[in-house]
Amino acid sequence: MLREGDYRIPAGCAISGFINKDGRRVNGNAIIQSIALMQERSNGLGGGFAAYGIYPEYKDYYALHLLFEDKLSRNQVEELIKDNFYIEAEDRIPTRHVRSIGKAPLLWRYFVTPRMAKIEEAQETEADFMTRLVMRINDSVNGAYVVSSGKNMGAFKGVGYPEDIGEFFRLDEYQAYSWIAHGRFPTNTPGWWGGAHPFTLLDWSVVHNGEISSYGANRRFLEMYGYKMTLQTDTEVVAYAIDLLVRRHKLPLELAARVLAAPFWQEIDRLPAAERDLYTRLRVVYGSLLMNGPFSIIVGFSGGLMALNDRIKLRPLVAGSHGATLYVASEEAAIREICPDVERVWYPQGGEPVIGRLEEESQCRLSA
């Protein structure tokens, strides 16, 4: 019997995602169908999803999805939550029995808002306060893990094939304007519930196919800004790098992509003077966030979605569009499976971000 680590699939892992830029919300059946088509890229050791727009009734509250190994870890985290937040609502994350899914941890969700006195006492922004609490739980509470912590979004993941994880979490009962998914073939990391993709922080969620060989340098750079890598995977650095670049350092998402998959120096040398100066400065300041190794990623965030390849395209990534919907996936077939009449299909170049955002009127409607 083959065990994890005895064999390796070079192109393993599947990613898929789409966004309805008109804000139309759909249930999780389509994304499950898309990722299930690429089952050969997975081996049942991890699958997961992130969805945006699923909690309109609690859209102004942070939706904390957590997993606990036991009641002790849950009690410890609840003490932290009650001390730092007002709890508007809480309950078990709904699941259904799926034969192929083994024993699951305790799965709970809390809809919370931070206590302003605690934020003022810490002298930090609300987002930094949330980030610190997430890092504290993941780093210091044994048996507890924050699966997601954004507003009007949530991540659902575990050990199993992604289509079974989707069935287990009853994703057909959620409505979202954007979905991303992952089918995992672990390379250097174990298959466990917290180690499945997506990896998240605040509203960011990341699914990844490949291997970040620059993980050590990326990790050390992020640790200087207070991020803690505790989840036994290279993918974790991608979510934190996006948070640092876009939320904290205010880079446009397009430039953040050019940090993670930076142009080669010879390409920069051929650019017009103004662009050459810009990209030179980005490489000097953020050189340690350049992500080497083969990767294709999808980044979900409130109001949008981005897909990105490594700069020499060592992992597959295809994009498609139909009307107001943007699709991205590891394989074209995964797009055509849920949109047979796709109007346009293209293969982005290495380092070329594909970005879809909610149309302005849709953004206003969803936030109202």
Disulfide bonds with the S-S distance in Angstrom:
none
